[in-house]
């Protein structure tokens, strides 16, 4: 049985990724690898990791990729029954959907 989680990017997030510089892309790749192997909780080393306060039946989480000005964040939704994580936002903290 495959222990890894399936990671997908929404159309919007995939477009956002295309605008990121290489430094942020490298950090995002490490996060995606962590999510794939560890599941929706990527580990303590991710700055400001936490669940977002949303509707009861939703499981959305985020963490900071790069601190500074601007700070970059990644947001994802979790479907535990399908072992699937969908990244729905990658970009600056100021425009984050939370």
C-alpha positions in Angstrom: 0.0 0.0 0.0 1.3 3.4 -1.0 2.0 5.6 2.1 2.5 8.8 0.2 -0.2 11.5 -0.2 -1.3 12.7 -3.6 -0.5 16.4 -4.1 -2.4 18.5 -6.6 -2.3 22.2 -7.4 -5.5 24.1 -8.3 -5.4 25.9 -11.6 -5.0 29.2 -9.8 -2.2 27.9 -7.6 -0.4 26.4 -10.6 -0.5 29.8 -12.3 0.7 31.6 -9.1 3.7 29.2 -9.0 4.7 30.2 -12.5 5.4 33.7 -11.2 7.5 32.8 -8.2 11.3 33.3 -8.2 13.7 30.3 -8.0 14.4 30.8 -4.2 10.7 30.5 -3.3 10.2 27.6 -5.8 12.9 25.6 -4.1 11.3 26.1 -0.7 7.9 25.2 -2.1 9.4 22.0 -3.6 10.7 21.0 -0.1 7.2 21.7 1.4 5.5 19.6 -1.3 7.9 16.7 -0.7 7.2 16.9 3.0 3.4 17.0 2.4 3.8 14.0 0.1 5.7 11.9 2.6 4.4 13.2 6.0 0.8 14.1 5.0 -1.0 17.3 5.9 1.2 18.1 8.9 4.6 18.8 7.3 6.6 19.1 10.5 7.7 21.6 13.1 10.3 23.3 10.9 7.7 25.1 8.8 7.2 28.7 10.1 3.7 29.6 11.2 2.2 26.2 10.2 -1.3 25.8 11.4 -4.9 24.9 10.6 -7.1 27.7 9.3 -10.4 28.5 11.0 -12.9 27.5 8.3 -16.2 25.6 8.1 -16.5 22.5 10.2 -16.3 20.1 7.3 -13.2 21.7 5.7 -9.6 21.0 6.6 -7.4 23.9 5.4 -3.9 24.6 6.5 -1.0 27.0 5.7 2.6 27.8 6.5 5.1 30.6 5.6 7.6 29.7 2.9 9.8 32.7 3.2 9.6 35.4 5.9 10.5 39.0 5.2 9.0 41.7 3.0 7.0 40.3 1.4 6.3 37.1 3.2 5.3 34.1 1.0 2.8 31.5 2.1 1.3 28.3 0.9 -2.3 27.2 1.6 -3.7 23.7 1.1 -6.9 21.7 1.7 -6.9 18.1 3.0 -9.0 15.2 2.0 -8.0 12.5 4.5 -10.3 9.8 3.0 -8.6 10.1 -0.4 -5.2 10.9 1.0 -5.1 14.0 -1.2 -3.8 17.5 -0.6 -4.7 20.3 -2.9 -2.5 23.4 -2.9 -4.9 26.3 -3.6 -2.7 29.4 -2.9 1.0 30.2 -3.2 1.9 33.8 -2.9 2.4 36.8 -0.7 0.9 36.9 2.8 -0.9 40.2 1.9 -3.1 38.5 -0.7 -3.6 35.2 1.1 -7.3 34.0 1.2 -7.6 33.8 5.0 
